[in-house]
Amino acid sequence: MKYNTLLFPRKANQTNFSLFLLSMRLLFGSLLMTHGYAKLMGFAAMSASFPEPFLASLLSDAGHFR
């Protein structure tokens, strides 16, 4: 698997690349966590403006989700 060795290098001489991947994973993980936390804390205010999914609006008009 070419991609498996790219994402998870096993050789000792690839330590710098492993540290780079670790730092990228931590960086993007923290960015996603802060994004998700902000959405979670503002959920009550934002939930009124969320559009209803297309399928659910079709079925609710037919009386299935009342």
Number of C-alpha atoms within 10 A of each C-alpha: 5 6 8 9 10 12 11 12 15 12 9 8 9 12 12 10 14 18 11 12 16 11 12 12 12 12 12 11 12 12 12 12 12 12 11 12 12 11 14 11 10 11 12 10 10 11 10 9 8 9 8 10 8 8 8 12 14 13 12 11 10 10 9 10 10 7
